[in-house]
Every structure is written in structure tokens, then in C-alpha cells.
Amino acid sequence: MSILKGIKLAMDGRILNRPGSGIATYAAQLREAQLSLQPEASLIVDDDCALHFRSDNIVTISKRSLEARFCNSQPALRQSDIGENALYAADIYRLAAARFRRHFRMTSLRPTVAETSGRRHLVHWSLPLPVRIDGWINIYTVHDVIPMTHPELTPMDAERHAKLLDIVMRQADHIVTVSDHARSEIIRVTGCPADRVTNCGVAVRPAGAGAPLPLSLRSKDYFIYVGSGEKRKNIDRIVEAHSIGGADVPLVLVGDHHQYRDKNLNIFCLPHQPEIVINSLIHHALALVFPSLVEGFGLPVAEAMAAGTAVLTSDRGALAEVAGQAALLVDPEDVDAIANGFRRLVFDEALRQYYERAGPLQVSKFSQAGFAKRIEALYAALAC
């Protein structure tokens, strides 16, 4: 703690008011870590963040977007009047996004927060945003480079994402990522020097079991998949493999997966659910099924293991790294291998119970306290 004395810590507040994604979960973890290091750590907010939320109509929003697009001034970052732990710049995230789309350049904020110790303050952006604070130490978390390595598997614009990472890498003081696999891919694809990229991991909490199960589901009598329908998530192969090897155990798909509703009478499709319901679904499942083709980390896998739920996942990349020997690993491109994984988890109770015991031990390395210590060590090294 002493090494950070006199240094103001801050992070972006853009994602914190948009819960429901892995990136939002990460941002919440980062916020908790910063507050554990410095209770007065600041959030950088604008009019669209929760702390400054206002209900604008479409005309007002369009006007603000147009103003942001053609504004060339350097925005000032000032202490917010809503509290001492908030720093405010008008429409900064909209402005930064618009400038990047139009000019492919970074937006620099002019700080008005005084440096009382003669040392540089530090801001940690929870994702690669095209914005920085002049004179501060700027750290960016890059979760993965999947749009560049597997453009066919994601809806993101690979060329635009490459340009964004290029300007972030050139202006960042340091890059943080979430797994060794993601780190090696970032270094390989972007050419960023290895000593400027650090894997700080993530924090994982076990899924609770507080909410009643929907659809008259019974505990330990269904498989579950939670996530998006992007091609990299491998839903088609999951559904096909379940029809071959799922026995009579239902498969529950949580998310926007209605197109699979009529594929099989033993598939249940649930729309996006509140976190408490998802946690309960994961906790009570026979197993989580997540043989994704590529991930930066794979939070559902870690959360299920933390809850003592068996996991079927991929035998490669970040997922194999996170799971270790505590999950059933299969070739995600082999439908028969996935189907055999379903069968083994249904009929081999001893194997399933082994994974239920091994999971919490494996993910104990991803505690919130451990995450905060890794963040603190990095901040201290950069602040010296």
C-alpha cells in the first residue's frame, strides 16, 4: 500500500452500468480490487454512465453524437459534483468512440486533478478504449485478440479492432490480460513487447443456489450452456452432440438461442436471465457444457467449477488452461468427442464426482484477493 501513497487510482465507469457480460463482470472485479487498494479510488464517468444517467430521446442522442463526432477540443477531466470518488468528462466515451470511427485516433483527456506528491496518477481502462489521460500512467486490459485471429467466428470488425489495438498499444504504458493464452496471442499478433503485457487473471466466485429452478427442472438432472450465440461458442456442435450422447438428460441453453427450440424435444431455451437465476442453474446442473472454439478466459467454466459443478469444455487454448485437470476436456471440432463427453458425464458417476471435487481446488487460484494482489504488484512496479 505504501508504494501507492500519493498516487490517485482510477478506472472507467462505462461498463459497470451494463452488467450481464464477462467484460462487465471483470470491470466489477477491477473496481473491487482498486477499492481494496485505495478506498477513494475514482470512477471516470460521463453522461451515459450510471452515475450520470439521464433519459434522453433519440433526437437528443443523435445531436450529442453529431457534436461528439466533429468536436476537436481536448476534453477536461474534472472532479464530479456527485461525489469525491467520481471524475467527470462530458460525453467522453461517446466522443472517444466517434473520433476513433472518423479519424482512427485516440482522445486525450486534460486532467484537472492535482498531483500532490510529484508522482504520476494511474488509470486502468477495463478494456481497450480509444481514450487516455495526459500525464497519467495509462493501463489497458485487452481480453483477447479473437477478432484478429478468428474473424470468421465473431461479429466484430477485425480491421477496425486491429486499428484500435494498434493505437492503444502505441500509447499504453502497460497492457493487462486475463490468461497466459491470451497474453501469448496478444504478443504474437500485435508485436507488443512481452515485458509490456501482464496476465493478472480474473477473480471467480462460485455460483449460488438461492433462486428456484425454472421449467420444473430437477437438480443434477440437466446439462446447461450459458452464453452468446456467436459462432465461436460452437452451439451447433453442442446441440448435435447432445442429440447423440445426451441420453434422456435435457440440455438447457440460456441466452438468445430460440432457433434451437424445435431441434430436439429435450432442449430448453431460456432467454437472458437475472444473475441469481443463472447462478442457481449452474449450481444445480449435472454439468456445464462449454466446448467453445476460442476464448480469452472462459468465465462460465471457472464459475461452474467454483460451484462444484462438473464441466465439459475444450482441450485447447484458454479453456484448457483455466480448467487444468479439473474438467472433462474434448476436441471442440469433433461432434463425436463432445457426444462421448455427454455420455461419460451421464453414466460415469465417479468421474463426475471427481470433477465436482477438483473444480473448486483448481479455481482457488482465481480468488478476488489474489487478483487484487496481482493488480497491486503491477501498479507498484509501474509507479516506481
N, C-alpha and C positions, 0 to 999 in steps of 0.2 A: 504493500500500500504506500509506503513512504516514497518510493521511486516515482509515483504518480502525483505526489503532492504538488499543488500549484499548476497542474495541468487540467484543463477542463475536458471532460469526455462528453461526446455527443454521438447520436446516430439518427438516421432518417426515421420519420414517423409515417411515411407514406403507406407502408404495407400493414402496419399494426391495426388499422381500421378496416382491413379486408381479410378477416380470418377465413380459414377453410382450406388453405393450401399448405404444402410443405414449406414454401418460402415464407409464408406468414407465420407459421409455427417457429421457423428458425429466427425470424425477426423478434418474436416474443422472447425466445431464449436469449438472444443477444441483449435485449433490453434488460432482462433479469440479471444477466451477467454484469452488465455495466453498472446497474444499481447496486449490486453486491460489492463492487469495487469503489463506487463513488455514489452515495445516496442522492447527490444533487446533479447527477449526470443528465444532460439535456436531450430533448427530442427536437429535431428540426421539422417544423410543421409549416403548412400553408393552408389556404382556404379549403382545400379538399380533404385535409386530414380530419380525423375525428375531433380533435381539439378545436378546430375552426370550422366545423361542418355548417354549411348553410344550404338550404333547399332552393336552388336556382332553376328557373325554367330553361328550356332549350335555347331560347333566343339569347339569354344572358350568358349561358355556357359557350355558345358559338362566338359571341362578341369577345369574351375573355380569351378564347383560343386564338382568335384572329389577332388580338392585341399582343398575346404572347409570341405569336409567330413572327411578327415584324418588329418587336422591341429589341433594340440593340444595346440598351444600357446595361450596366453591371448592377444586378440587384444587391441590396444591402440586407444583411442578416442582423436582426436586432432582437433584443430581449422582448419576449411577448408580454402583453399586459394581462394574460390569463394565468400567469404563474411563473415563478423564477426558474422552473425546470424546462421551459419551452423557449426555443429560438424560432423566430418567425421571419419568413420572406414571402411576399405576396405572390401567389400562384407559381412558386418556384418549380414544382415538379412538372406542371403543365408547360411552363416556359422552357424548361430544360429539354423536355421531350420534343416540343415544337421546333426549337433551334436545331436539335440534332437531326430531325427529319428533313429540315430545309437546308441546313448548312453542314451537317456532319461535324459539328464541333461541340466542345464542352462548354457548359455555362459555369462561370466562376462567380462565387458569392463574395461580396466585400464584407468582412466581419466587422462588427462594432463592439464585440465583446473584448474587453481589455485583457491583455496578458499581464498578470500581476507578478509573475515570477521570472520573466525574461525567457521562459521556455514555451515552445510551441504547443498549442492545444491540439486535440486529436479527435477526428470524426471517423466513425466506422459506418460506411454505407452498406446496408444489408444485402444489396445486390448491385450489379454494375449499372448504376445510374449515370447519365451524362452530366454530372454536376460535381463541383468541388468547392472547397472553401480556401480562398487565398491565404497563404501564410500558415495554415494548419497542416498537421500530418493527416493525409487522406488515405484511408484503408478501404478496400472494396472486397466484398465477398462475391466470388464467382462460383456458382454452384456446379456448373458443368459447361462443356462446350459441345453438347449434343447437337445443336442446330448446325454446327460446322462439320462434325464427324459423321452424323447420320441425318442429313437434311431431309431424306425421304421418310423419316419416322416422326417428324414433328411439324406442326403448322407454322412454326416461327420462320421468319425470313432469314435464311442463312447469310446472305450477303450483308444485310443490314446489321445482323448480330455481330458479324466479323468486324465491321467498321466500328461498332460500338465498343467491342473489346479492344480494338486497336487504340482508340483514343483513351480508354480507361487505363490500359496497360502503360501507355506512354506518360500519363500524368499521375498515376498512383504512386504513393510511397511504398505500398505493400499490397499484395493480394492474399486473401484468405480463402480457403476452400474447405470442403466437408468430408473428403475421403482421400486416401492415398491414390486411388484410381483416378479420381477427378484431378488431383494435383499433377499426376504424370501426363494426363491428356492435355491439360492447360499448357504445361511447359512444351509438350511436343507440338501442339497445334499453333500456338501463338508465338513461340520462340521466346517467351518471357524467361529471364534468367532464373534458375532453380532457387537461388537464395532470396528471391523476392516473392516466393509463393509458399505459404504455410498451410498445412492441413490442421485446423483446430477442431475438426469433427463437429458433432452436434450434441445436443442434450436430448435424452429419451426418457419419457415417463411411461409407466405401464398403463394400459387401458383399464379404466374402472368398469365396474359391473352394476352400476346403480340403476340404469334405466331398464324397464321391462322390454322383452324382446318383441318386435313386431311380427306380423304374419303368422302368429301362433307357432313360431319356431321354438324348437326344444334345444336346451343346452347340449353341446357336444354332438349335435346331430345335423350339422350343415357345414359346408365349406363357404368361405367368404373371400370376395375380392373387393377392395376399396380403392378407387382412383378414377382417373380420367379415361377417356376412350381413345387417346392418341395411339397411333399405330405401334409405337414402341412399347406400349403396355401389353400387347400380344393377346388381346381379348379373344380374337377369332380362334386361336390355337387353344386357349383355355377352355372355351365352350366346346370345341370339338373333342378335346381330350376328356373332358368331363362326361360327354355322351358315351365315350368308350370305357372309361375306367372309374367313373364316379359311383358305381353301384346304385343304391337307392338313396344316397345321401344328397340332399338338394345343394345347389350352388346359388349363393346369394351375391348378386352384383350390385354394388352401391355406387351410384353416380348416374350419369346420363347414358344409360345402356338399354333403353326401351326397345331397340331394334332386335334384341335377343329374346324378347319376351315369348315369342311364339316358336323359337327354335327347339325348345325342349320343355316338356311339362314339368320337369324337375329343376327349372331355373326360375328364380325370383329376382325381379329387377326393382330395386328401390331407388327413388330419386335421392338427391343430396340430403343428408340427414344432419341434425344437430350433433355436435361433438359428443355429447353424453350418450346418444344412441349408438353412434359409430363405435365408441369405446366399449359399450356393452356387447355389441355384435361381435367385435373382435375377441373380447374376453371369453365369450361363451361358444365360439366356433370350434368345430372339430379341428380345423386348420385354416390358416390364411394361405391363399394361393396367389403368388405374385412372381411368376416367371417372366419378368419384363426383359425386353431385349437389351435395353441400356438405361442406366440410371446414374445420377451423380452421387446418390447415397442410398435411398430406398427406405424412407421413414416408416411406411406401414410395416415392413418386415421387422425393423427394430422394435417398434411399438408392440407388435404381436408377441415377439419373443420375450419382451419385458413383462408382458401379462401372463406368461406361461402357456401361450397358445402355440401349438406346433405350426411350422411354416414350410411351405413348398415354394422354392424360389430358384433363381438362375444360378448356374455353375460358373459364372464369369463376371468380370468387372467389379463394380462397387457392391453389388448384391452379394457376391461370394465373399468379398472382403468383410462386409458387415456381419453376415451370417456365420462365417467361420465353419466350425463343425457342428453348429447348434441348429441346423435346419437341413431339410432334405433338398439337395441340390440336383437340378436336372438341366439338360440341354434345352434352352427355351425355343429352339427352332425345330425340335423333334416332338411331334404330337404324341407319338407312342411313348416316348420317355416321360412326358407330362402325365399321360394317362396311367402309366405304371406307377408314377408318384401318387396319384389319386388312390389307386388300388392299395398300395403299401400303407398309406395312412388310414385307410378304412379297415383293413384286415390285420395289420400288424400292430396290435395294441402296445406291445413292449417298445417298439420303435417309436411310436407316437409319444409314449410317456417319457422316453429318453429325451426327445426334443423339447417336451414341456419342461423338463428339469434343466436342460442345458441352456435354454434360451435366456432366462434371467441372468445366469452367470456370464454368458457371452456379452450381453449388452450393459453389464455393470460398468464397463469402461466408458460408457456414454452418459455418465451422470451429469446433472447440472453443475455440481461442484467442480467436477473435473473439467468441464467445458469452460467454466469461469476461470480456473487456474491457467488453462492454456491461453485464453484471451489475455489474462493479466500478464503472463510471461511475454507474449508478443508485444503488448503495449509498452511494457517496461523496456524491452530491447530497442524499440523504435524511438522511445523518448530519451534514451541516454545520449 
